[in-house]
Structure formats: C-alpha cells, structure tokens
C-alpha cells in the first residue's frame, strides 16, 4: 500500500514524488542507454569489433604496395600523393565497413582512420597487421550467412 501523503520532512523537493524525474521520465520509465554503455559493446562479437571486410583488406594490400613502391623510387617526393591516397582509402573503408560489413558509423570510422594512418606512413605495411583482420572478417561474414 502506497501512502497518499508523505510525512517526512525534507529540505529539497524530490521530483519522483510528483510523477517525473529531472530528465522528464516517470519513475517507471526505463532510462535510455548511455553513450559508452558496456552492454552495447558486449553484444558485438570478436569478428564485428576487430574484423575488416576481405575486399578492404585486399584493397589496402594493393594500395600500400603501390604507394610504397612509388615512395621508395622517388625517395619520399610523392608523400603528398600517398597522403591523398590514404584519405581516399580511409573514406572507402568507412563506407564499405558500414555497407558491406555492417559496422556502425563509429566503429567503421575508427577502422578507416587506423587504415588511412597506417597507409599514409611511407613504409610498407607489414601484412601481419591487417591480413588477420581480413581473415577474422571473412570468418565473421561466413558465420553470419550460415
């Protein structure tokens, strides 16, 4: 049984007693999830968090090989071209990860910036950095289809 009147003395008005809380919700409403909620991250699989679409992995391999060959031949004079190509690669990665792989915008953006940054560095990317991510992505995509 809920009392109709409250008898204890308080110095401040508690909004729950009047049907809404400070954020405008009634006491029985559920709160919206926080931006960095751990439950949101927990429901994503290892493949979704760390995977890359296999097509993007192949594209990064080709682009980085081409850019490193050009930078090595010109002793770094084509670094601005490499930087522009890395930005284009980052944009393609962002769009492809969202469209083909099913990443949310923030996760796709993080992966795209990482790949663009690593591609812009005028050294060859070691394949052990991104080929495993492509393999994880391939396994993730095959599991999702079956």
Secondary structure in CASP SS format (residue, H / E / C, confidence):
PFRMAT SS
TARGET T0000
AUTHOR 0000-0000-0000
METHOD secondary structure of the structure
MODEL  1
X C 1.00
X C 1.00
X C 1.00
X C 1.00
X C 1.00
X C 1.00
X C 1.00
X C 1.00
X C 1.00
X C 1.00
X C 1.00
X C 1.00
X C 1.00
X C 1.00
X H 1.00
X H 1.00
X H 1.00
X H 1.00
X C 1.00
X C 1.00
X C 1.00
X C 1.00
X C 1.00
X C 1.00
X C 1.00
X C 1.00
X C 1.00
X C 1.00
X C 1.00
X C 1.00
X C 1.00
X C 1.00
X C 1.00
X C 1.00
X C 1.00
X C 1.00
X C 1.00
X H 1.00
X H 1.00
X H 1.00
X H 1.00
X H 1.00
X C 1.00
X C 1.00
X C 1.00
X H 1.00
X H 1.00
X H 1.00
X H 1.00
X H 1.00
X C 1.00
X C 1.00
X C 1.00
X H 1.00
X H 1.00
X H 1.00
X H 1.00
X H 1.00
X H 1.00
X H 1.00
X H 1.00
X H 1.00
X H 1.00
X H 1.00
X H 1.00
X H 1.00
X H 1.00
X H 1.00
X H 1.00
X H 1.00
X H 1.00
X H 1.00
X H 1.00
X C 1.00
X C 1.00
X C 1.00
X C 1.00
X C 1.00
X H 1.00
X H 1.00
X H 1.00
X H 1.00
X H 1.00
X H 1.00
X H 1.00
X H 1.00
X H 1.00
X H 1.00
X H 1.00
X H 1.00
X H 1.00
X H 1.00
X H 1.00
X H 1.00
X H 1.00
X H 1.00
X H 1.00
X H 1.00
X H 1.00
X H 1.00
X H 1.00
X C 1.00
X C 1.00
X C 1.00
X H 1.00
X H 1.00
X H 1.00
X H 1.00
X H 1.00
X H 1.00
X H 1.00
X H 1.00
X H 1.00
X H 1.00
X H 1.00
X H 1.00
X H 1.00
X H 1.00
X H 1.00
X H 1.00
X C 1.00
X C 1.00
X C 1.00
X C 1.00
X C 1.00
X C 1.00
X H 1.00
X H 1.00
X H 1.00
X H 1.00
X H 1.00
X H 1.00
X H 1.00
X H 1.00
X H 1.00
X H 1.00
X H 1.00
X H 1.00
X H 1.00
X H 1.00
X H 1.00
X H 1.00
X H 1.00
X H 1.00
X H 1.00
X C 1.00
END
